[in-house]
Amino acid sequence: MIGWLTSIRDITKTDGAAWRCARSAGLPLISIPIRTAALVSFQCPLRAVRLLKLAAGSSIREHRDPSLGYEDGQVRFHVPITSNPDVDFFLDAHRVEMKAGECWYLDLSLPHWVENHGSTDRVHLVIDCDVNEWLRKIILAEDSLVRPAIEDCVSSPEELERFRRAVLGDLRLQRRLRQTADMESFVRLVVTVSRKLGYRFTAADVEDALRASHLTWIGRWID
């Protein structure tokens, strides 16, 4: 979460009721004063600003937005206006809980998906910005916004096999590793989760195992 936009918290809390009243009265969302009030905080070129709603019971499948990343020179901020605890948003196989009044920079070039299991709509103010020097300093100053590098270690297919067997006997681990269908994200997830449990192998070990498994599956169908 971006700490420098704390003023947005008060703005969104105040205007959350105004948004609900305007919606029930049939007023256009663009009339909500939160947009102008919140945008004053952004000292960078804005490409697009809109309010996006995810209705109760709705979902968005896992996908990537290839051009929305710090390295690409364009980033997206999410400012939740209304939400509920039953919204599941996963970015690169990790759950991100965004509360009303917070401002989040998300690297949406990574795979992400969202499901609203709650009984109320989720509404976010979504802001696309060009990266300039002002924004670059803010993002680099926030350690949590920089994608952490995975520490190198020695290749060990045997260690990977040990982890695989552990996963087969642990339903919690199985559920955790099912949070993404994206191959690159899955490899990162396997390495990250396994290292927290004390296993040491490389991303290349995981990729090789997946490739071998896929070739075996193809061979069974051909034979």
N, C-alpha and C positions, 0 to 999 in steps of 0.2 A: 504494500500500500504506500502511496505517496504521502509523506508527512507534511510537506509544505502547503498542501491545500486544505488545512484544517478548517478554514473559514467556510468551505463548501458544506461542511457538516451542518452548520446552523442554517444555511440557506435551504438545504434540502429538507431538513426537518420542518422548517416553517412552511415551505411550499408543497409538502406532501399532501396536506389536506386540500390545498388550493387545486392541485392536479386532480384529485378525486372529485371535487365539486365541479370543475370544468368538464370533466369527462361525463358526469351524470347529466350536466346541462347541455351536452352536445357541442361544447365550444371546441374550436380547433386547438390541437396540442401546442401549436406554435405560439399561442397567446400566453402561455404560462411564463411568468416573469423569471422563473429559475434560470432560464437559458441565458439571458443577458447577465444576470447577477453572477452566475458561475463562471462565465467565459472571461470576465474581467481578470481572473487569476492567471490566464494563459498568455504569456508574453512570447508567443511564437505564431507562425502562420497557421491558420485553421483551414483545413480542406473541406470538412463536412461536420455538421452538428445536427443530431436528431435524437428524438425520443423513441426507443424501441421497446415494444411490449412482448413478453412471452406469457401467453395466457396460462391459467391454471390447467394442469394436465397436459401441457404441450412440451415438446422437446425439439432439439436441433441436433442432428446426427454429427458424429465426429468429422471434422474437416480442418483444413488449413486455409489461412489467408496469406498467400505467398509474399505479398508486398508489404505486409504490416509487421515490421520488425525494426528495431533500432538500427541494425546494420544496413537496412534498406532505405533509411532516411525518412521513414514515415511511421508513426506510432499511433496507437489507439488507446484512449482513456475511457474507462467505464465509471460513471458516477451513479450508483443505485439510488433511485428515488423511492420506490417501494419494492419490498421483497418479502420473503418468508424463510424460515429455517429449513424448509423442505425443498429448497432449490439446490440441486447438485450441479455444480460447474466444475469440470475437470479440464485442466490445462497440462498437456504433456504427462497425462496419467496421474496428476496430483490434484486433489480437491482444493478449490479456492473458495473461501467463504467471504462474499462481499456484502457488507451491511450498508443499510441506508445512511447516506451522509459521508461515506468514504469515497476516496478517489483512487482508482487502480490503473496502473500501467500494466498491460498484458502483452507479452510477445506472442501475438496471434499467428505468426508464421509457424508456430508449433501446433500440433494437433490439439483440438479442443472440442468439447461437446457440453450440452446443458440439458437438464430435465427438470421441469417444475412439477414436483409431486404435491405441492401445496394446494390450498383451496382459494388462493388469491393470486392475482397477476403479478408478474415481476416487470418493473419498468426501470430502464436505465437511460440516463443521459449519456450518449455515446459521442465522443469527440475525436476526430482524426486530425492529427497535426503533422506538420513538417518539422523535422529535427533541426533546430538551430543551436547556436552556442549556448543560449540560456537554458534550453531544454537538455542539451548534452551534459552540462555541468550538474544539473539536478539528477539525472538518471545515473551518472557515474558516481555521484556522491552517495547514492543509496545502494549499499552493498547487496541488499536483498533483491535488487532489480537486475543485477548482473548474473547471467547464467553461469552457475558453478561448473568448473571443469572436473571431470572424473579423474581421480588419481590413477596414474599408471601402475600396473603391477605385471608380474610374470604370467605368461600364458599357462593355463592349467585346465585342460579338458576334464581331468579327473575330479578336480574341485567342482566344476560345473555339474558333473554327473551326481556328485554328492548333494548339491543344492537341488537338482531336479528330483531326486528321490525324496528329499525333505518336503518339497512342494506337493508331491503326490500324496503325502500323508498328512497334509495340513490344509483344511478347507479355507481357513482364513487367508493363507498365502495364495491359494488358487483364486479366490475372489479379488485379492489385491492385484494380481497380475492380469486380470481380465478387464482392467479399466481402460484399455486402449486396444484398437485393432490396427493401429499404425505400426509398421515394422520397426522404424527407427526409434520411435517412442518406446516400444516394447523392449527393445534391446537396452536402452538407457534405464528403463524401470527395473529390469532383471538385475543389472549390474548394481544399481543403487540399493535395491532391497536386499540383495545377497550380501553386500558389504556391511550393511548394518547388522547382519546376523553372523558376521565373521568369516564369510566365504570370500576367497580371492581368486578371481579369474578375469579375463579381459572381455571387452565388447566383441572383439574378433572371435573369441571362443564361442560366444552365443550365436553370432552370425553364421559361423561354420556349422554349428549344430543344427540350426534352423534349415540351412541349405541342404545338409545331409538328410535331414528328416523329410524335406520336401522331395528330394530326388528318390528316396525310398518309396514314398507314397506314389509318385509317378510310375516308378518301376513296377509296383504291384498291379497297377491298372493296365500297363502295357503288356505284362506277362499274362 
